């Protein structure tokens, strides 16, 4: 798939979820909103992430179907609205191979298909399917700035359960 080297801005409200649907995976994006603090749990420590309302919470899935889209919305809802912490597994943890969805939160997220899902405390990197390798997402006050976007379907849906 050809990746666009240009930048694309897409508006995104706090009440919306943006979906980038490829052939092998989906990337879902929501605004962090007004909550400010999110917690990242590693094997040895708890890290407090201070996020601005326009920062992003990004989830990546390794399949493409309606059930996966519902799962992405639920995971993002659990983190943003229910305040569930983000959990980072230790390196070589057996569960990382079974994670259907992984999440990152921050100002900017870059997808990388060469990392182990769920094991990176650095919130600027997120595992994704090969077609989304090098996709770069940055939160802006108006929405999302997207760089290196492959050919994919772009959808906006209401972010509610």
MARSE-783335 format. One record per atom (N, C-alpha, C): z, x, y; residue in one letter. Coordinates in steps of 0.2 Angstrom, whole numbers, plus 5000, padded with zeros to 4 digits. Layout:
residues N
ZXYa...
***
This chain:
residues 161
500050044994x500050005000x500050045006x499650025011x499650065017x500250045022x500550095024x501150085029x500950095036x501150055040x501050055047x501450105050x501150155054x501550205057x501750185064x501550125066x501750105073x502350065072x502650045078x503250015078x503149935079x503549895077x503449825078x504149795079x504149755084x504749715086x504749645084x505249625081x505249555079x505949525081x505849465085x506449435087x506949405082x507549415082x508049385077x508649365081x508849305079x509449275082x509949285077x510649275079x511149275075x511149225069x510849165071x510849115066x510249115061x509849175061x509249185057x509349245052x508949245047x508849295042x508149315042x507949375043x507349405042x507249425035x506649405032x506449435025x505849465025x505849525022x505249565021x505049565014x504549525012x504449515005x503849555002x503949604998x503449644995x503249614988x502949654984x502749644978x503249654972x503749704974x504249724969x504949714972x505049704978x505649694981x505649654988x506249644990x506349604996x506949645000x506749645007x507249675012x507449615016x508149595016x508449545021x508849575026x508749545032x509049575038x509449515042x510049535044x510449485049x510749535054x510849495060x511249535065x511949535063x512349585065x513049595063x513449545067x513249525072x513649465076x514249495079x514649445082x515249465086x515849495083x515849495076x516449515072x516749585074x516249635075x516449705077x516649745072x517149735068x517349785063x517149755056x516849805052x516749795045x517049855041x517249835035x517549895031x517149915025x517149985025x516750015019x517250045015x517250025008x517650055004x517350104999x517650164999x517350214994x517950224989x517850274984x518350284979x518950314982x518950344987x519550384990x519750354997x519350315001x519550305007x519250235010x519550205015x519250145018x519050175025x518450155027x518050175033x517950115037x518150115043x518050055048x517350065051x516950025051x516250025054x516349985060x516250015066x516249975072x515549955074x515349895074x514649875075x514649825081x514049835085x513849795090x513549735088x513549675092x513249615089x512549625087x512149665090x511449675089x511349725083x511849755081x511749805075x511549755069x511349795063x511049755058x511449765051x511449705047x511649715040x511049705036x510849745032x510249745028x510449745021x510049705017x510149705010x509449715007x509449745001x508849764998x508949744991x508349704988x508349684981x507749714978x507849714971x507349744967x506949694963x506849634965x506449584962x506249534968x505749494966x505549444971x505449374968x505949334969x505949264967x506449224971x506449164971x506849114975x507549134973x507749144967x508449164965x508649224969x508249274969x508449334973x508549324980x508049284983x508149264990x508849234992x509049184987x509649154988x510249204987x510149244983x510649304982x510749344988x510149364991x510249404997x510549365002x510449305003x510749265008x511549265007x511749255001x512449244999x512749315000x512449364998x512849434999x512949445006x512349435010x512449445018x512949395021x512949335018x513449285021x514249315019x514249335013x514949355011x515149415015x514749465017x514949515021x515049495028x514549465031x514649445038x515149385040x515049335036x515449275038x516149275034x516149295028x516849295024x517249355025x516849405027x517149475029x517349515023x516949505018x517049545012x516849625013x517149675011x517049745013x516349765009x516049815012x515549845008x515849895004x515549904997x515849944992x515349994990x515650054990x515150114988x515450144982x515050144977x515250164970x515250244970x515650274966x515650344965x514950364962x514750424963x514150454960x514150444952x513650434949x513550424942x513950364939x514150314943x514450264941x514050214937x514250194931x513750154926x513450094930x513850064934x513649994937x513050004942x512950064945x512450074950x511750054947x511650064941x510950054938x510849974937x511449934937x511349864936x511449824943x511449864948x511549824955x510849794957x510849724957x510249694959x510049694967x510649704970x510549704978x511049754980x510849794985x511249844989x511249824996x511749845000x511849835007x512049895011x511849885017x511949935022x512149905029x512549935033x512649905040x512749955045x512349945051x512449995056x511849985061x511750025066x511250025071x510550035068x510550075063x509850095060x509950105053x509450085049x509450085042x508750115040x508650165036x508050195033x508050185025x507550145023x507550135015x507250205012x507550215006x507350275002x507350254995x506850264991x506750244984x507050294980x507250354982x507450414978x508150424978x508550374979x509250374979x509550334974x510150344972x510550294967x510850234971x510650174969x510850114972x511650114972x511950094978x512650084979x513050144979x512850204980x513250264980x513250304986x512950274992x512950314998x513350285003x513950325005x514350295011x513950305017x513450345018x513050355024x512650285025x512850245030x512650185031x511950185034x511650245035x510950245038x510450245033x510650255026x510150255021x510350205016x509750165013x509850115009x509250125003x509450104997x509050114992x508550054992x507950064991x507450004991x506850014986x506449964984x505949974980x505450024983x504950054979x504550104981x504050084987x503850014987x503449994993x503750005000x504449995000x504850005006x505150075008x504950125004x505150185005x504950205012x505450235016x505350255023x505350205028x505450135026x505450085031x506050095035x506050095042x506550105047x506650045051x507350015051x507549955054x508049975059x507949955065x508449965071x508549905074x509249895075x509449835079x509349835086x509049785090x508949785097x509249725099x509449715106x509749655108x509349595107x508649605107x508149545105x508049535098x508149585094x508049575087x508049635083x507449655080x507349715075x506749755077x506849815078x506249865078x506149885071x505449885069x505349905062x504749955063x504950015059x504450065059x504250075051x503650095050x503450115043x503450055039x503249995041x503249935037x502649935033x502749925026x502149915022x501849845023x501249835020x500949765019x501449725016x501749675019x502249625016x502249565020x502549515016x502649445020x503249445024x503149425030x503749425035x503949355036x504549335034x504849265035x505449265039x505549215043x506249205046x506549135043x507149135041x507449075039x508149065042x508349005042x509048995044x509549035040x510049065044x510549095040x511149055039x511149015034x511748965033x511748955025x512248935023x512348915016x512448845015x
***
